[in-house]
Amino acid sequence: MIYCVSKRMEISAAHRLSLSYESKCQSLHGHNWIITVYLFKKDKLNADGMVFDFTHIKKAIHDRLDHAYINDVVPYNPTAENIARWVVNQFDECYKAEVRESEGNVALAIDETKIVGIENLVM
């Protein structure tokens, strides 16, 4: 059996991008981000009967990013793609993160090494 959970969080945060070309995004600016985290467990839930406690997900992601300067939290250029990568790396159980910086701008990070053999089930 495979168990999957997701947690959707709304975050207001600022960042500044370091880019190889001129862009308004090089200036300090903010977004009302929507971040969705996807986690799974194969065969067995934890001792509490969960894939992962939603409260712990909120503490690790929302509480660290909300009303923060993301450049101080994420150790890479804080593009939506890199923020998604950072989210996936926060949990062993996390295989995918979606970062929506606006209605039309969405980035996904998927760690395919975590879902080998079950890709069709969790995507």
Jmol script that loads the backbone (N, CA, C; Angstrom):
load data "model"
ATOM      1  N   MET A   1       0.839  -1.175   0.000  1.00  0.00           N
ATOM      2  CA  MET A   1       0.000   0.000   0.000  1.00  0.00           C
ATOM      3  C   MET A   1       0.887   1.242   0.000  1.00  0.00           C
ATOM      4  N   ILE A   2       0.436   2.256  -0.724  1.00  0.00           N
ATOM      5  CA  ILE A   2       1.135   3.539  -0.766  1.00  0.00           C
ATOM      6  C   ILE A   2       0.185   4.595  -0.222  1.00  0.00           C
ATOM      7  N   TYR A   3       0.696   5.403   0.682  1.00  0.00           N
ATOM      8  CA  TYR A   3      -0.077   6.486   1.281  1.00  0.00           C
ATOM      9  C   TYR A   3       0.510   7.807   0.816  1.00  0.00           C
ATOM     10  N   CYS A   4      -0.339   8.724   0.381  1.00  0.00           N
ATOM     11  CA  CYS A   4       0.111  10.043  -0.073  1.00  0.00           C
ATOM     12  C   CYS A   4      -0.692  11.127   0.635  1.00  0.00           C
ATOM     13  N   VAL A   5      -0.012  12.197   0.994  1.00  0.00           N
ATOM     14  CA  VAL A   5      -0.675  13.369   1.557  1.00  0.00           C
ATOM     15  C   VAL A   5      -0.118  14.607   0.877  1.00  0.00           C
ATOM     16  N   SER A   6      -0.909  15.662   0.910  1.00  0.00           N
ATOM     17  CA  SER A   6      -0.408  16.946   0.424  1.00  0.00           C
ATOM     18  C   SER A   6      -0.831  18.025   1.405  1.00  0.00           C
ATOM     19  N   LYS A   7      -0.039  19.063   1.463  1.00  0.00           N
ATOM     20  CA  LYS A   7      -0.313  20.211   2.331  1.00  0.00           C
ATOM     21  C   LYS A   7      -0.159  21.458   1.488  1.00  0.00           C
ATOM     22  N   ARG A   8      -1.216  22.277   1.434  1.00  0.00           N
ATOM     23  CA  ARG A   8      -1.211  23.530   0.674  1.00  0.00           C
ATOM     24  C   ARG A   8      -1.106  24.676   1.662  1.00  0.00           C
ATOM     25  N   MET A   9      -0.167  25.585   1.403  1.00  0.00           N
ATOM     26  CA  MET A   9       0.067  26.704   2.310  1.00  0.00           C
ATOM     27  C   MET A   9       0.155  27.998   1.527  1.00  0.00           C
ATOM     28  N   GLU A  10      -0.413  29.049   2.083  1.00  0.00           N
ATOM     29  CA  GLU A  10      -0.294  30.381   1.500  1.00  0.00           C
ATOM     30  C   GLU A  10       0.753  31.149   2.289  1.00  0.00           C
ATOM     31  N   ILE A  11       1.678  31.756   1.562  1.00  0.00           N
ATOM     32  CA  ILE A  11       2.819  32.423   2.182  1.00  0.00           C
ATOM     33  C   ILE A  11       3.007  33.784   1.530  1.00  0.00           C
ATOM     34  N   SER A  12       3.183  34.788   2.340  1.00  0.00           N
ATOM     35  CA  SER A  12       3.547  36.119   1.840  1.00  0.00           C
ATOM     36  C   SER A  12       5.015  36.322   2.168  1.00  0.00           C
ATOM     37  N   ALA A  13       5.820  36.544   1.138  1.00  0.00           N
ATOM     38  CA  ALA A  13       7.258  36.660   1.369  1.00  0.00           C
ATOM     39  C   ALA A  13       7.896  37.486   0.260  1.00  0.00           C
ATOM     40  N   ALA A  14       9.084  37.988   0.565  1.00  0.00           N
ATOM     41  CA  ALA A  14       9.844  38.804  -0.388  1.00  0.00           C
ATOM     42  C   ALA A  14      11.090  38.055  -0.837  1.00  0.00           C
ATOM     43  N   HIS A  15      11.571  38.443  -2.010  1.00  0.00           N
ATOM     44  CA  HIS A  15      12.846  37.911  -2.495  1.00  0.00           C
ATOM     45  C   HIS A  15      13.402  38.865  -3.533  1.00  0.00           C
ATOM     46  N   ARG A  16      14.607  38.581  -3.904  1.00  0.00           N
ATOM     47  CA  ARG A  16      15.303  39.337  -4.948  1.00  0.00           C
ATOM     48  C   ARG A  16      16.105  38.307  -5.732  1.00  0.00           C
ATOM     49  N   LEU A  17      15.994  38.350  -7.054  1.00  0.00           N
ATOM     50  CA  LEU A  17      16.703  37.374  -7.879  1.00  0.00           C
ATOM     51  C   LEU A  17      18.025  37.931  -8.382  1.00  0.00           C
ATOM     52  N   SER A  18      18.996  37.065  -8.469  1.00  0.00           N
ATOM     53  CA  SER A  18      20.276  37.382  -9.090  1.00  0.00           C
ATOM     54  C   SER A  18      20.241  36.753 -10.480  1.00  0.00           C
ATOM     55  N   LEU A  19      20.190  37.592 -11.515  1.00  0.00           N
ATOM     56  CA  LEU A  19      19.994  37.103 -12.877  1.00  0.00           C
ATOM     57  C   LEU A  19      21.114  37.569 -13.798  1.00  0.00           C
ATOM     58  N   SER A  20      21.279  36.854 -14.890  1.00  0.00           N
ATOM     59  CA  SER A  20      22.315  37.198 -15.867  1.00  0.00           C
ATOM     60  C   SER A  20      21.816  38.228 -16.879  1.00  0.00           C
ATOM     61  N   TYR A  21      20.612  38.731 -16.699  1.00  0.00           N
ATOM     62  CA  TYR A  21      20.012  39.711 -17.610  1.00  0.00           C
ATOM     63  C   TYR A  21      19.235  40.733 -16.776  1.00  0.00           C
ATOM     64  N   GLU A  22      18.922  41.860 -17.376  1.00  0.00           N
ATOM     65  CA  GLU A  22      18.165  42.909 -16.686  1.00  0.00           C
ATOM     66  C   GLU A  22      16.722  42.455 -16.464  1.00  0.00           C
ATOM     67  N   SER A  23      16.228  42.659 -15.254  1.00  0.00           N
ATOM     68  CA  SER A  23      14.859  42.276 -14.938  1.00  0.00           C
ATOM     69  C   SER A  23      14.391  43.032 -13.705  1.00  0.00           C
ATOM     70  N   LYS A  24      13.091  43.330 -13.663  1.00  0.00           N
ATOM     71  CA  LYS A  24      12.515  43.944 -12.466  1.00  0.00           C
ATOM     72  C   LYS A  24      12.644  43.015 -11.261  1.00  0.00           C
ATOM     73  N   CYS A  25      12.773  41.734 -11.522  1.00  0.00           N
ATOM     74  CA  CYS A  25      12.858  40.761 -10.429  1.00  0.00           C
ATOM     75  C   CYS A  25      14.186  40.836  -9.674  1.00  0.00           C
ATOM     76  N   GLN A  26      15.135  41.617 -10.187  1.00  0.00           N
ATOM     77  CA  GLN A  26      16.387  41.827  -9.459  1.00  0.00           C
ATOM     78  C   GLN A  26      16.191  42.791  -8.293  1.00  0.00           C
ATOM     79  N   SER A  27      15.095  43.537  -8.314  1.00  0.00           N
ATOM     80  CA  SER A  27      14.762  44.430  -7.205  1.00  0.00           C
ATOM     81  C   SER A  27      13.980  43.650  -6.152  1.00  0.00           C
ATOM     82  N   LEU A  28      14.071  44.112  -4.928  1.00  0.00           N
ATOM     83  CA  LEU A  28      13.306  43.499  -3.849  1.00  0.00           C
ATOM     84  C   LEU A  28      11.815  43.594  -4.175  1.00  0.00           C
ATOM     85  N   HIS A  29      11.131  42.464  -4.112  1.00  0.00           N
ATOM     86  CA  HIS A  29       9.696  42.422  -4.367  1.00  0.00           C
ATOM     87  C   HIS A  29       9.107  41.208  -3.657  1.00  0.00           C
ATOM     88  N   GLY A  30       7.796  41.144  -3.607  1.00  0.00           N
ATOM     89  CA  GLY A  30       7.160  40.044  -2.897  1.00  0.00           C
ATOM     90  C   GLY A  30       6.055  39.396  -3.696  1.00  0.00           C
ATOM     91  N   HIS A  31       5.623  38.267  -3.193  1.00  0.00           N
ATOM     92  CA  HIS A  31       4.523  37.512  -3.785  1.00  0.00           C
ATOM     93  C   HIS A  31       3.665  36.954  -2.663  1.00  0.00           C
ATOM     94  N   ASN A  32       2.446  36.644  -3.003  1.00  0.00           N
ATOM     95  CA  ASN A  32       1.601  35.815  -2.154  1.00  0.00           C
ATOM     96  C   ASN A  32       1.672  34.417  -2.757  1.00  0.00           C
ATOM     97  N   TRP A  33       2.637  33.664  -2.287  1.00  0.00           N
ATOM     98  CA  TRP A  33       2.942  32.343  -2.823  1.00  0.00           C
ATOM     99  C   TRP A  33       1.903  31.329  -2.347  1.00  0.00           C
ATOM    100  N   ILE A  34       1.667  30.331  -3.168  1.00  0.00           N
ATOM    101  CA  ILE A  34       0.932  29.145  -2.730  1.00  0.00           C
ATOM    102  C   ILE A  34       1.882  27.972  -2.948  1.00  0.00           C
ATOM    103  N   ILE A  35       2.203  27.298  -1.867  1.00  0.00           N
ATOM    104  CA  ILE A  35       3.142  26.179  -1.918  1.00  0.00           C
ATOM    105  C   ILE A  35       2.396  24.912  -1.517  1.00  0.00           C
ATOM    106  N   THR A  36       2.481  23.902  -2.367  1.00  0.00           N
ATOM    107  CA  THR A  36       1.874  22.611  -2.065  1.00  0.00           C
ATOM    108  C   THR A  36       2.981  21.569  -1.994  1.00  0.00           C
ATOM    109  N   VAL A  37       2.966  20.833  -0.901  1.00  0.00           N
ATOM    110  CA  VAL A  37       3.980  19.820  -0.621  1.00  0.00           C
ATOM    111  C   VAL A  37       3.315  18.447  -0.747  1.00  0.00           C
ATOM    112  N   TYR A  38       3.970  17.515  -1.419  1.00  0.00           N
ATOM    113  CA  TYR A  38       3.451  16.161  -1.611  1.00  0.00           C
ATOM    114  C   TYR A  38       4.408  15.174  -0.963  1.00  0.00           C
ATOM    115  N   LEU A  39       3.870  14.334  -0.070  1.00  0.00           N
ATOM    116  CA  LEU A  39       4.688  13.355   0.635  1.00  0.00           C
ATOM    117  C   LEU A  39       4.049  11.980   0.511  1.00  0.00           C
ATOM    118  N   PHE A  40       4.863  10.941   0.644  1.00  0.00           N
ATOM    119  CA  PHE A  40       4.314   9.593   0.586  1.00  0.00           C
ATOM    120  C   PHE A  40       5.101   8.657   1.491  1.00  0.00           C
ATOM    121  N   LYS A  41       4.452   7.571   1.831  1.00  0.00           N
ATOM    122  CA  LYS A  41       5.077   6.454   2.540  1.00  0.00           C
ATOM    123  C   LYS A  41       4.649   5.192   1.817  1.00  0.00           C
ATOM    124  N   LYS A  42       5.567   4.277   1.704  1.00  0.00           N
ATOM    125  CA  LYS A  42       5.266   3.005   1.062  1.00  0.00           C
ATOM    126  C   LYS A  42       5.192   1.925   2.136  1.00  0.00           C
ATOM    127  N   ASP A  43       4.139   1.171   2.108  1.00  0.00           N
ATOM    128  CA  ASP A  43       3.924  -0.005   2.948  1.00  0.00           C
ATOM    129  C   ASP A  43       3.519   0.286   4.385  1.00  0.00           C
ATOM    130  N   LYS A  44       4.106   1.290   5.036  1.00  0.00           N
ATOM    131  CA  LYS A  44       3.873   1.448   6.468  1.00  0.00           C
ATOM    132  C   LYS A  44       3.810   2.920   6.853  1.00  0.00           C
ATOM    133  N   LEU A  45       2.800   3.274   7.646  1.00  0.00           N
ATOM    134  CA  LEU A  45       2.708   4.624   8.190  1.00  0.00           C
ATOM    135  C   LEU A  45       3.623   4.740   9.405  1.00  0.00           C
ATOM    136  N   ASN A  46       3.826   5.959   9.884  1.00  0.00           N
ATOM    137  CA  ASN A  46       4.665   6.121  11.073  1.00  0.00           C
ATOM    138  C   ASN A  46       3.918   5.601  12.308  1.00  0.00           C
ATOM    139  N   ALA A  47       4.548   5.674  13.464  1.00  0.00           N
ATOM    140  CA  ALA A  47       3.977   5.120  14.693  1.00  0.00           C
ATOM    141  C   ALA A  47       2.647   5.769  15.068  1.00  0.00           C
ATOM    142  N   ASP A  48       2.398   6.977  14.572  1.00  0.00           N
ATOM    143  CA  ASP A  48       1.155   7.688  14.862  1.00  0.00           C
ATOM    144  C   ASP A  48       0.080   7.462  13.801  1.00  0.00           C
ATOM    145  N   GLY A  49       0.364   6.603  12.830  1.00  0.00           N
ATOM    146  CA  GLY A  49      -0.608   6.317  11.782  1.00  0.00           C
ATOM    147  C   GLY A  49      -0.670   7.363  10.692  1.00  0.00           C
ATOM    148  N   MET A  50       0.451   8.064  10.473  1.00  0.00           N
ATOM    149  CA  MET A  50       0.494   9.146   9.483  1.00  0.00           C
ATOM    150  C   MET A  50       1.663   8.954   8.526  1.00  0.00           C
ATOM    151  N   VAL A  51       1.534   9.581   7.349  1.00  0.00           N
ATOM    152  CA  VAL A  51       2.696   9.746   6.481  1.00  0.00           C
ATOM    153  C   VAL A  51       3.619  10.763   7.128  1.00  0.00           C
ATOM    154  N   PHE A  52       3.044  11.895   7.517  1.00  0.00           N
ATOM    155  CA  PHE A  52       3.798  12.978   8.150  1.00  0.00           C
ATOM    156  C   PHE A  52       2.774  13.909   8.783  1.00  0.00           C
ATOM    157  N   ASP A  53       3.032  14.413   9.953  1.00  0.00           N
ATOM    158  CA  ASP A  53       2.099  15.307  10.640  1.00  0.00           C
ATOM    159  C   ASP A  53       2.018  16.641   9.892  1.00  0.00           C
ATOM    160  N   PHE A  54       0.806  17.061   9.537  1.00  0.00           N
ATOM    161  CA  PHE A  54       0.623  18.324   8.816  1.00  0.00           C
ATOM    162  C   PHE A  54       1.194  19.514   9.588  1.00  0.00           C
ATOM    163  N   THR A  55       1.123  19.462  10.905  1.00  0.00           N
ATOM    164  CA  THR A  55       1.673  20.548  11.722  1.00  0.00           C
ATOM    165  C   THR A  55       3.176  20.671  11.535  1.00  0.00           C
ATOM    166  N   HIS A  56       3.865  19.552  11.416  1.00  0.00           N
ATOM    167  CA  HIS A  56       5.317  19.578  11.210  1.00  0.00           C
ATOM    168  C   HIS A  56       5.676  20.112   9.822  1.00  0.00           C
ATOM    169  N   ILE A  57       4.834  19.826   8.841  1.00  0.00           N
ATOM    170  CA  ILE A  57       5.053  20.383   7.503  1.00  0.00           C
ATOM    171  C   ILE A  57       4.922  21.905   7.566  1.00  0.00           C
ATOM    172  N   LYS A  58       3.873  22.379   8.233  1.00  0.00           N
ATOM    173  CA  LYS A  58       3.655  23.818   8.362  1.00  0.00           C
ATOM    174  C   LYS A  58       4.835  24.492   9.055  1.00  0.00           C
ATOM    175  N   LYS A  59       5.329  23.890  10.123  1.00  0.00           N
ATOM    176  CA  LYS A  59       6.468  24.480  10.844  1.00  0.00           C
ATOM    177  C   LYS A  59       7.709  24.550   9.960  1.00  0.00           C
ATOM    178  N   ALA A  60       7.954  23.510   9.189  1.00  0.00           N
ATOM    179  CA  ALA A  60       9.173  23.449   8.375  1.00  0.00           C
ATOM    180  C   ALA A  60       9.126  24.373   7.167  1.00  0.00           C
ATOM    181  N   ILE A  61       7.953  24.609   6.618  1.00  0.00           N
ATOM    182  CA  ILE A  61       7.839  25.407   5.395  1.00  0.00           C
ATOM    183  C   ILE A  61       7.186  26.760   5.679  1.00  0.00           C
ATOM    184  N   HIS A  62       5.930  26.754   6.029  1.00  0.00           N
ATOM    185  CA  HIS A  62       5.190  28.006   6.223  1.00  0.00           C
ATOM    186  C   HIS A  62       5.847  28.897   7.265  1.00  0.00           C
ATOM    187  N   ASP A  63       6.127  28.336   8.419  1.00  0.00           N
ATOM    188  CA  ASP A  63       6.645  29.164   9.509  1.00  0.00           C
ATOM    189  C   ASP A  63       8.039  29.714   9.226  1.00  0.00           C
ATOM    190  N   ARG A  64       8.784  29.075   8.353  1.00  0.00           N
ATOM    191  CA  ARG A  64      10.118  29.573   7.985  1.00  0.00           C
ATOM    192  C   ARG A  64      10.075  30.590   6.853  1.00  0.00           C
ATOM    193  N   LEU A  65       9.065  30.500   5.985  1.00  0.00           N
ATOM    194  CA  LEU A  65       9.017  31.376   4.812  1.00  0.00           C
ATOM    195  C   LEU A  65       8.030  32.530   4.926  1.00  0.00           C
ATOM    196  N   ASP A  66       6.954  32.356   5.673  1.00  0.00           N
ATOM    197  CA  ASP A  66       5.920  33.387   5.709  1.00  0.00           C
ATOM    198  C   ASP A  66       6.455  34.680   6.321  1.00  0.00           C
ATOM    199  N   HIS A  67       6.259  35.775   5.609  1.00  0.00           N
ATOM    200  CA  HIS A  67       6.739  37.112   5.995  1.00  0.00           C
ATOM    201  C   HIS A  67       8.253  37.139   6.186  1.00  0.00           C
ATOM    202  N   ALA A  68       8.934  36.349   5.388  1.00  0.00           N
ATOM    203  CA  ALA A  68      10.398  36.287   5.451  1.00  0.00           C
ATOM    204  C   ALA A  68      10.991  36.867   4.170  1.00  0.00           C
ATOM    205  N   TYR A  69      12.274  37.142   4.247  1.00  0.00           N
ATOM    206  CA  TYR A  69      13.075  37.465   3.065  1.00  0.00           C
ATOM    207  C   TYR A  69      13.668  36.138   2.621  1.00  0.00           C
ATOM    208  N   ILE A  70      13.123  35.560   1.564  1.00  0.00           N
ATOM    209  CA  ILE A  70      13.451  34.191   1.176  1.00  0.00           C
ATOM    210  C   ILE A  70      14.940  34.013   0.892  1.00  0.00           C
ATOM    211  N   ASN A  71      15.614  35.058   0.442  1.00  0.00           N
ATOM    212  CA  ASN A  71      17.052  34.957   0.182  1.00  0.00           C
ATOM    213  C   ASN A  71      17.826  34.535   1.428  1.00  0.00           C
ATOM    214  N   ASP A  72      17.293  34.837   2.611  1.00  0.00           N
ATOM    215  CA  ASP A  72      17.953  34.464   3.863  1.00  0.00           C
ATOM    216  C   ASP A  72      17.647  33.036   4.294  1.00  0.00           C
ATOM    217  N   VAL A  73      16.693  32.386   3.645  1.00  0.00           N
ATOM    218  CA  VAL A  73      16.272  31.040   4.039  1.00  0.00           C
ATOM    219  C   VAL A  73      16.732  29.991   3.034  1.00  0.00           C
ATOM    220  N   VAL A  74      16.478  30.235   1.775  1.00  0.00           N
ATOM    221  CA  VAL A  74      16.797  29.277   0.708  1.00  0.00           C
ATOM    222  C   VAL A  74      18.244  29.493   0.278  1.00  0.00           C
ATOM    223  N   PRO A  75      19.066  28.438   0.261  1.00  0.00           N
ATOM    224  CA  PRO A  75      20.492  28.612  -0.030  1.00  0.00           C
ATOM    225  C   PRO A  75      20.851  28.712  -1.510  1.00  0.00           C
ATOM    226  N   TYR A  76      19.868  28.967  -2.357  1.00  0.00           N
ATOM    227  CA  TYR A  76      20.115  29.141  -3.787  1.00  0.00           C
ATOM    228  C   TYR A  76      19.429  30.426  -4.236  1.00  0.00           C
ATOM    229  N   ASN A  77      19.699  30.841  -5.465  1.00  0.00           N
ATOM    230  CA  ASN A  77      18.970  31.964  -6.052  1.00  0.00           C
ATOM    231  C   ASN A  77      17.476  31.638  -5.924  1.00  0.00           C
ATOM    232  N   PRO A  78      16.687  32.455  -5.230  1.00  0.00           N
ATOM    233  CA  PRO A  78      15.330  32.057  -4.859  1.00  0.00           C
ATOM    234  C   PRO A  78      14.284  32.187  -5.974  1.00  0.00           C
ATOM    235  N   THR A  79      14.538  31.521  -7.083  1.00  0.00           N
ATOM    236  CA  THR A  79      13.531  31.398  -8.130  1.00  0.00           C
ATOM    237  C   THR A  79      12.433  30.463  -7.629  1.00  0.00           C
ATOM    238  N   ALA A  80      11.293  30.464  -8.284  1.00  0.00           N
ATOM    239  CA  ALA A  80      10.223  29.542  -7.897  1.00  0.00           C
ATOM    240  C   ALA A  80      10.705  28.097  -7.993  1.00  0.00           C
ATOM    241  N   GLU A  81      11.499  27.796  -9.017  1.00  0.00           N
ATOM    242  CA  GLU A  81      12.025  26.440  -9.186  1.00  0.00           C
ATOM    243  C   GLU A  81      12.931  26.044  -8.019  1.00  0.00           C
ATOM    244  N   ASN A  82      13.804  26.964  -7.614  1.00  0.00           N
ATOM    245  CA  ASN A  82      14.715  26.654  -6.508  1.00  0.00           C
ATOM    246  C   ASN A  82      14.005  26.602  -5.162  1.00  0.00           C
ATOM    247  N   ILE A  83      12.961  27.386  -4.996  1.00  0.00           N
ATOM    248  CA  ILE A  83      12.177  27.284  -3.766  1.00  0.00           C
ATOM    249  C   ILE A  83      11.501  25.916  -3.713  1.00  0.00           C
ATOM    250  N   ALA A  84      10.966  25.454  -4.842  1.00  0.00           N
ATOM    251  CA  ALA A  84      10.364  24.119  -4.899  1.00  0.00           C
ATOM    252  C   ALA A  84      11.402  23.046  -4.577  1.00  0.00           C
ATOM    253  N   ARG A  85      12.605  23.189  -5.105  1.00  0.00           N
ATOM    254  CA  ARG A  85      13.684  22.233  -4.804  1.00  0.00           C
ATOM    255  C   ARG A  85      13.981  22.226  -3.314  1.00  0.00           C
ATOM    256  N   TRP A  86      14.072  23.413  -2.708  1.00  0.00           N
ATOM    257  CA  TRP A  86      14.347  23.524  -1.278  1.00  0.00           C
ATOM    258  C   TRP A  86      13.259  22.823  -0.468  1.00  0.00           C
ATOM    259  N   VAL A  87      11.998  23.014  -0.867  1.00  0.00           N
ATOM    260  CA  VAL A  87      10.887  22.374  -0.158  1.00  0.00           C
ATOM    261  C   VAL A  87      11.024  20.860  -0.215  1.00  0.00           C
ATOM    262  N   VAL A  88      11.267  20.303  -1.395  1.00  0.00           N
ATOM    263  CA  VAL A  88      11.413  18.849  -1.535  1.00  0.00           C
ATOM    264  C   VAL A  88      12.534  18.331  -0.637  1.00  0.00           C
ATOM    265  N   ASN A  89      13.599  19.086  -0.518  1.00  0.00           N
ATOM    266  CA  ASN A  89      14.745  18.642   0.275  1.00  0.00           C
ATOM    267  C   ASN A  89      14.534  18.734   1.784  1.00  0.00           C
ATOM    268  N   GLN A  90      13.423  19.296   2.229  1.00  0.00           N
ATOM    269  CA  GLN A  90      13.179  19.427   3.666  1.00  0.00           C
ATOM    270  C   GLN A  90      12.722  18.128   4.327  1.00  0.00           C
ATOM    271  N   PHE A  91      12.207  17.186   3.534  1.00  0.00           N
ATOM    272  CA  PHE A  91      11.652  15.950   4.088  1.00  0.00           C
ATOM    273  C   PHE A  91      12.063  14.760   3.231  1.00  0.00           C
ATOM    274  N   ASP A  92      12.444  13.667   3.875  1.00  0.00           N
ATOM    275  CA  ASP A  92      12.731  12.437   3.129  1.00  0.00           C
ATOM    276  C   ASP A  92      11.491  11.943   2.395  1.00  0.00           C
ATOM    277  N   GLU A  93      10.321  12.160   2.977  1.00  0.00           N
ATOM    278  CA  GLU A  93       9.068  11.666   2.407  1.00  0.00           C
ATOM    279  C   GLU A  93       8.536  12.534   1.273  1.00  0.00           C
ATOM    280  N   CYS A  94       9.096  13.710   1.079  1.00  0.00           N
ATOM    281  CA  CYS A  94       8.589  14.640   0.065  1.00  0.00           C
ATOM    282  C   CYS A  94       9.197  14.315  -1.295  1.00  0.00           C
ATOM    283  N   TYR A  95       8.343  14.046  -2.252  1.00  0.00           N
ATOM    284  CA  TYR A  95       8.814  13.748  -3.600  1.00  0.00           C
ATOM    285  C   TYR A  95       8.488  14.865  -4.590  1.00  0.00           C
ATOM    286  N   LYS A  96       7.556  15.777  -4.206  1.00  0.00           N
ATOM    287  CA  LYS A  96       7.154  16.823  -5.145  1.00  0.00           C
ATOM    288  C   LYS A  96       6.714  18.065  -4.383  1.00  0.00           C
ATOM    289  N   ALA A  97       7.046  19.228  -4.946  1.00  0.00           N
ATOM    290  CA  ALA A  97       6.558  20.497  -4.415  1.00  0.00           C
ATOM    291  C   ALA A  97       6.143  21.375  -5.581  1.00  0.00           C
ATOM    292  N   GLU A  98       5.055  22.089  -5.376  1.00  0.00           N
ATOM    293  CA  GLU A  98       4.562  23.046  -6.359  1.00  0.00           C
ATOM    294  C   GLU A  98       4.627  24.424  -5.724  1.00  0.00           C
ATOM    295  N   VAL A  99       5.246  25.358  -6.425  1.00  0.00           N
ATOM    296  CA  VAL A  99       5.354  26.733  -5.941  1.00  0.00           C
ATOM    297  C   VAL A  99       4.674  27.630  -6.962  1.00  0.00           C
ATOM    298  N   ARG A 100       3.627  28.310  -6.520  1.00  0.00           N
ATOM    299  CA  ARG A 100       2.847  29.203  -7.382  1.00  0.00           C
ATOM    300  C   ARG A 100       3.107  30.623  -6.905  1.00  0.00           C
ATOM    301  N   GLU A 101       3.833  31.398  -7.727  1.00  0.00           N
ATOM    302  CA  GLU A 101       4.104  32.780  -7.324  1.00  0.00           C
ATOM    303  C   GLU A 101       3.028  33.736  -7.814  1.00  0.00           C
ATOM    304  N   SER A 102       2.248  33.308  -8.791  1.00  0.00           N
ATOM    305  CA  SER A 102       1.080  34.048  -9.264  1.00  0.00           C
ATOM    306  C   SER A 102       0.193  33.050  -9.992  1.00  0.00           C
ATOM    307  N   GLU A 103      -0.974  33.495 -10.403  1.00  0.00           N
ATOM    308  CA  GLU A 103      -1.906  32.581 -11.061  1.00  0.00           C
ATOM    309  C   GLU A 103      -1.293  31.910 -12.288  1.00  0.00           C
ATOM    310  N   GLY A 104      -0.476  32.626 -13.018  1.00  0.00           N
ATOM    311  CA  GLY A 104       0.084  32.070 -14.244  1.00  0.00           C
ATOM    312  C   GLY A 104       1.497  31.532 -14.142  1.00  0.00           C
ATOM    313  N   ASN A 105       2.140  31.679 -12.993  1.00  0.00           N
ATOM    314  CA  ASN A 105       3.542  31.267 -12.845  1.00  0.00           C
ATOM    315  C   ASN A 105       3.671  30.199 -11.771  1.00  0.00           C
ATOM    316  N   VAL A 106       3.907  28.963 -12.224  1.00  0.00           N
ATOM    317  CA  VAL A 106       3.974  27.820 -11.322  1.00  0.00           C
ATOM    318  C   VAL A 106       5.234  27.024 -11.631  1.00  0.00           C
ATOM    319  N   ALA A 107       5.938  26.606 -10.581  1.00  0.00           N
ATOM    320  CA  ALA A 107       7.119  25.755 -10.744  1.00  0.00           C
ATOM    321  C   ALA A 107       6.925  24.475  -9.937  1.00  0.00           C
ATOM    322  N   LEU A 108       7.408  23.380 -10.493  1.00  0.00           N
ATOM    323  CA  LEU A 108       7.382  22.086  -9.813  1.00  0.00           C
ATOM    324  C   LEU A 108       8.800  21.579  -9.650  1.00  0.00           C
ATOM    325  N   ALA A 109       9.045  20.920  -8.531  1.00  0.00           N
ATOM    326  CA  ALA A 109      10.281  20.159  -8.358  1.00  0.00           C
ATOM    327  C   ALA A 109       9.857  18.749  -7.972  1.00  0.00           C
ATOM    328  N   ILE A 110      10.411  17.775  -8.659  1.00  0.00           N
ATOM    329  CA  ILE A 110      10.083  16.371  -8.407  1.00  0.00           C
ATOM    330  C   ILE A 110      11.388  15.616  -8.234  1.00  0.00           C
ATOM    331  N   ASP A 111      11.525  14.927  -7.101  1.00  0.00           N
ATOM    332  CA  ASP A 111      12.705  14.090  -6.874  1.00  0.00           C
ATOM    333  C   ASP A 111      12.359  12.676  -7.319  1.00  0.00           C
ATOM    334  N   GLU A 112      12.680  12.377  -8.558  1.00  0.00           N
ATOM    335  CA  GLU A 112      12.310  11.085  -9.140  1.00  0.00           C
ATOM    336  C   GLU A 112      13.004   9.920  -8.459  1.00  0.00           C
ATOM    337  N   THR A 113      14.119  10.162  -7.763  1.00  0.00           N
ATOM    338  CA  THR A 113      14.809   9.062  -7.078  1.00  0.00           C
ATOM    339  C   THR A 113      13.980   8.519  -5.917  1.00  0.00           C
ATOM    340  N   LYS A 114      13.065   9.311  -5.400  1.00  0.00           N
ATOM    341  CA  LYS A 114      12.243   8.868  -4.269  1.00  0.00           C
ATOM    342  C   LYS A 114      11.046   8.033  -4.699  1.00  0.00           C
ATOM    343  N   ILE A 115      10.710   8.058  -5.979  1.00  0.00           N
ATOM    344  CA  ILE A 115       9.485   7.386  -6.428  1.00  0.00           C
ATOM    345  C   ILE A 115       9.746   6.344  -7.513  1.00  0.00           C
ATOM    346  N   VAL A 116      10.967   5.862  -7.605  1.00  0.00           N
ATOM    347  CA  VAL A 116      11.306   4.854  -8.609  1.00  0.00           C
ATOM    348  C   VAL A 116      10.387   3.642  -8.430  1.00  0.00           C
ATOM    349  N   GLY A 117       9.751   3.253  -9.507  1.00  0.00           N
ATOM    350  CA  GLY A 117       8.871   2.101  -9.490  1.00  0.00           C
ATOM    351  C   GLY A 117       7.424   2.414  -9.171  1.00  0.00           C
ATOM    352  N   ILE A 118       7.150   3.589  -8.647  1.00  0.00           N
ATOM    353  CA  ILE A 118       5.763   3.944  -8.317  1.00  0.00           C
ATOM    354  C   ILE A 118       5.363   5.280  -8.939  1.00  0.00           C
ATOM    355  N   GLU A 119       6.102   5.707  -9.950  1.00  0.00           N
ATOM    356  CA  GLU A 119       5.865   7.010 -10.572  1.00  0.00           C
ATOM    357  C   GLU A 119       4.416   7.203 -10.992  1.00  0.00           C
ATOM    358  N   ASN A 120       3.831   6.200 -11.605  1.00  0.00           N
ATOM    359  CA  ASN A 120       2.466   6.326 -12.116  1.00  0.00           C
ATOM    360  C   ASN A 120       1.435   6.452 -11.002  1.00  0.00           C
ATOM    361  N   LEU A 121       1.771   5.984  -9.830  1.00  0.00           N
ATOM    362  CA  LEU A 121       0.824   6.017  -8.719  1.00  0.00           C
ATOM    363  C   LEU A 121       0.813   7.348  -7.985  1.00  0.00           C
ATOM    364  N   VAL A 122       1.940   8.031  -7.924  1.00  0.00           N
ATOM    365  CA  VAL A 122       2.035   9.234  -7.098  1.00  0.00           C
ATOM    366  C   VAL A 122       2.057  10.524  -7.901  1.00  0.00           C
ATOM    367  N   MET A 123       2.115  10.452  -9.200  1.00  0.00           N
ATOM    368  CA  MET A 123       2.165  11.675 -10.001  1.00  0.00           C
ATOM    369  C   MET A 123       0.764  12.153 -10.273  1.00  0.00           C
TER     370      MET A 123
END
end "model"
wireframe off; spacefill off
backbone 0.3
color backbone group
